[in-house]
Amino acid sequence: MLKKSYIYRTFTRLLSVTLLISFCFLFAGCEQTQTNTDEQEPVSVSDFKLNTVVDIKIYDSRDRSLLDDCLSLCDRYELVFSRTNEDSELYRLNHREDQGQESGSFPYKISTDPDSQKETWMISPQLADLLDEGLAFTRESGGAFDIAIVPLTSLWDFTAEDPQVPADNDIQTALPLCSSDGVELNGQKLTLPSPDTAFDVGAIAKGYIADRISEYLKKSGVKSAIINLGGNVLCIGGRPDGEPFKVGVQKPFADRNETAAVVDINGRSVVSSGIYERCFKQDGKLYHHILDPHTGYPYDNGLISVTIISDRSVDGDALSTTCFALGLKKGLAFAEKKGVQAVFITKDYELHYTKDFQKKIKVSQVD
């Protein structure tokens, strides 16, 4: 269970993200002086789910039961994807807790190879789908992004009251265990090459869940909504008056109401990863949560943050971390290869855009 003070700090920080985005929406509304405010006022809900602040606004429906269903989806997926919840499927998989096929629950072990000791497990369609996404990005990035990083991430406790850099000996011991090499996924059948192979899907789960919430709302007839999972923003359509939503790109290490840029968004996702999100200082050096699976320490490549604009939020979630890991030059090239728009902020606070970004996305840079 998370420490109470950490939950409070996290809630306060992420609520500020919500307020920043809400400010941008309100700012957009002020541009249209003839707008009917009754039509613009959304029904909304905000709650602490998925270890973050979940904020959902629906602009073209007054049906609050839709919001309740969205929160229920968050709870349902947390019981699949959480690395730390002992009741979740992923926790049971990482700890090799066989539920038994007869139980009707996942995961359960199918077989063990007597020679290699590789184990094959049956997992749920939802976990299989997410792991498939994560493994694809792991392989495309050459391992710069790797979801099989639990032996390392478990050493770095950014949620502690007094976070500390792990002992280097522990990091060096964990490094050989952090690799997706040899992992095979065929449908719902997952083959694990080692008893140490364990997955952390925190870098992609929120985007995946946002996409599922969006699908649900669209099937329910919603055409104008904002899904905000701790700063991972996914817009359904635009505002009811036909104008796009305006989403602020956070200025790193600044107050949460300060933006580096504001972008117009219609039916797309905006996701950022940065060194200012979860970090601490020790002996004057900043340590952040984006870990290099090859060194065991946080990436130090001159970047402060990466923001991805994409159609699918799961792509934005994975790519914001992957592109950060690749660094400015390779990260920009990878984002362009994947067909998304990206904004990279370097330590000198310069903004670097993918090719033709400002031809495809209207952006207002803030001085």
N, C-alpha and C positions, 0 to 999 in steps of 0.2 A: 504494500500500500504506500502511496506517495505521502511524504511528510506534509503536514497541514500548511506550514508556512510556504512550502514550495508551491502547493496548489494555489494559495492566495496570490503569490507573486506571478504565477503563470496566468491565472485568471485576469489579474489586473493588466498585465502586459498585453495579452491577447484581446482583452476588451478594448484596449487602446487602438489595436488594429481595426477592430470593428468600427470604432468611432471615426478613425481616419477614412475608411471607405465610405461610411455613412456621410461624412462631411463632403466627400467628393460628389456623392449622389445629390445631396442638398444643394451644393454649389451648382450642379448641372440644372437643377430645378429652378434656381434663381434666374437662369438665363432666359427662361420662358415666362415672361411676366403675365401672359394670358392663360397660363395653364390652370386647369381646374384642379385645385389642391385635393378635393375629395376623391377624385379619380386617381391621384398620384399616391395617396396615403396607403402604404402596404399593410397587410397583416403580417406579423412577424413573431419569431420566437428566438430566444437566446438561452443556451444552457451549456453546462460543462460536460462534454462528451469526448470520447476518443483522446483523453488527456489534453484537451484543448477547448477553446470556446467555439461552439457551433452557433452560427447566427444565420437564420433563413428568413427572407422577406419575399412575399408573394404580392404582386401588384395588381393582378387582374382577377382575383378571386377572394371572396370573404370567408371561404371554407377553412376554418381553423383546424379541422380534423386532418387536413393535409399536412399541417405542420407537425401534429402529433405523430403521424405515420412516418414522417421524415426522421424524427428523433428515434422512433422505434427501429428504423433501418440502421441508424448509427449504433444502437445497442446490439442489434443482431450481428452486424459485421465486426464489432469489437470482440464478440465471442468466437469469431473465426480468426482474426488477424493479430490480436494483441500478443506481444512477446512476453508480457509480464503477468497477465491475468491467468491464474492457474486453471481457470475453467475454460480457457479458449482452446480452440483446435490447434493453433500454431504452437502454443505453449506445450501441449501434450505431444505434438510431433517432435519439437526440439528436445524434449525430455524422454522421448521414445516410450510414451505411455500408451500401450496397445489397448484400445477400447473393445476389441473383439468384434468380428463381423456380425455375430448374432445380436450385438447390442443395438445395432442400427445407428451408431454414432461413429464419427470420424475423429482421429485417424485409426486405422487398424492395419496390422502387419500382414502382408500376403506371403512373403517368403524371405529366407536368408540364404545367400549363396554360400555353400560350405567351404569353398576355396578362398574366395575374396572377402567373405563376410559382409558383402554388400547386402543391404536390406531394401526390400520393395514394400512400399506402404500405399494403401488406398486413402486418398484424401478427398475432401468435398469439392464439388465443381467450382465453388467460389474461391477456395484457397488455390486450387489448381490454376484457375484463370489468373489470379494475381501473381503467383510464382512464375507462370509462363511469361507474363509481362516483365517481371523483374529479371529473370534469367536472360531474356532477349537483350535488355539494356546492359546487363553485365557483360555479355559476350561482345556486343557492338562496341562497348567502350574499352575493350581490352583489359577489363578488370579494374579500371579506374573507379568504377561504381560496381559494388558487389553486394548482393543481398545476403550472402553466406558469411556474415561478418560478426556474428554474435560472440565468438570467443574474444573479440577485441572490444566491441561496444559494451560488453558486460563489465569490462575493467574501468571504463570511463563513466563515472557516475555524475553527470551534470545536474542531477536533481538533488544532490546532497546539500546539507546545510553549509558544509565547508568543503567544496570539491577539491580534490587533490590529483596531481598528475600520477598515474600509476607507476609502479616500479618498472624500470626499463627491462629487467629480467623477465617480468611477467608479460610485458608487451612482446618481447622477442619469442617467448614460448608460445604466445597466442597466434603470431603471424602465420606460421605454416598451416594452421587450422582454418584460416580465413580464405576459403576459395570455393567457388562453385564448380571447379573442374571435376568432372566425373558424375555430376548430378544429371540424371535423366528423368524427363517428364513425358509420359505418353498418356494423354488423356488425363485420367485421375490417378494413374499409377506413377508414383514417385520413387525412384531408386536413389539411395543415399550411399555414397562411396565410403563413408567413414562414420563411426559413432560420434565424432566431434562435429560433423556438419550440422549447422543450425542457422536458421534464417531470421533476419530482422527486416521486416517490410515497412518500417516506419517512414521510409523515404518515398513510398509510392501508395500507401494504403489510403491516405486522405483523398488523394486525387481519384482513386478508384471508387471510393465511397461517394464522393461528390458526383461522379458520373452516374452511379446507380440512383442516387436521389433525383438527379436531373431526369433520368429516364422515367422514373415513377411520376414525377410532376407533369411531364409532357404527356404521358399516357392519361393523366387525370385532367387534361385540357388546359394546363397552365402554359401561357405563352410569354409571361413577363415575370421574372423572379431572379433573386440573387441567393446563391448558396455560398456561404463563407465558412469554411472549416479551418479556423485558426489562422486566417490570412490566405489560405488557398481559396481563391474566388472563382466561381463558375457562374456565368450569366446565362439565363434562359432568355433569348431574345434581347430586346432593349426595353426602354421605358414605354409605358402605355401610349404616350403621345408620338411614338415612332423615333424618338431621339435615342442615341446610344447611352448606355451607362458610362460614367466617368470613374475610373479606378486610379487611385494614387499609388505610385511606386515609392515605397518607404525610403526616406533618406537615412542611410545607415548611421547608427550611433547618435541620432538626433531624436528630439521629442517626437512622439508618435503622430503628432499633427503636422509634421514637416515632411513634404514630399520632394523627391528628386525630379519627378515628372508625373504628369497625369495623362492617361491614355483613354481613348474612346473605345468601348467594348460593346459588341452586339453578338450575343450567342456564343461567346468564347470564354476560355479560362485564362486566369492570370495567377501564376504561382511564382514565388520567390524563395531562394535559399541564400542565406547570408551568415557571416561569421558573428553577427551581433545577436542572433536569435537565442542560442544557448551557449554560454561561454563563461569563463572565469579567468582571473589573473592570478598567476603564481610567480613570485620573484620578478614582478614587473613584466612578465610575458603573457600575452593573451592566448588562451587555449579555447578553441571552439569545437562544435560537435561534428563538423564534416571531416571525417577521418579518412586518411589514406591507408587502404588495406595493404599497401606494399611497405609502408614504414611504421604503421601503428600510431602515428601522430597526426594532428590536424594538418590539413593542406596549408601550405604557405607559398602561394603562387602570385601574390600581388592583387588578388581579387577580394572585394568586400562582399559583393552579392551578385546574383544572377536572377533575372526575372524572365520567365517564359510565357508567351502568349500562344495558345494552342487551341485546337478544337476540342480535344479530350483533356480532361483535367489530369488523368493518370499520366499522360505524356508530359504535361507541364511539370508534374511532381517529380517524375523520374529525371527529366531533362534538366531541371534547375540544379539538381545535385550532380548529375553526370557532367554537365557543361562546366560547372564550378570546378569539379575534380580535374577536368582536362586542361584548365587554364584558359587564358583569353584567346589566343590564336587558334588552338585546336578546338576550344569550346565553341567559338563563333562558327568555325567550319562545320562542326558536328550539328549545331542547331540548324544551319542552312541546309545541310544534307537531309535533315529530318523534316524540313518544310515548315518550321515554326519561326516566329519572330522572337527575338531575344534582346534584352538590355543587360549589359555587363557594367558594373561599377567597380573601378579599380581604386587602389588605396589613395590615389591623388584626387579621388571623387570625380573623375572624368567618366562620362557615360559613353559606352561603345555599343553601337547597334548592328544587328545583322543587316546584310545587304537589302536595300529597298524597304527597310523597316518603315520609314516615314512616308513611303508611297502607299503602304498597305494599312498602316495604323496612324490615325491622327494623334499626335502627341504634343503636349504643352510642357516644355522644359521649364522648371522652376529655378529662378536665380537664387 
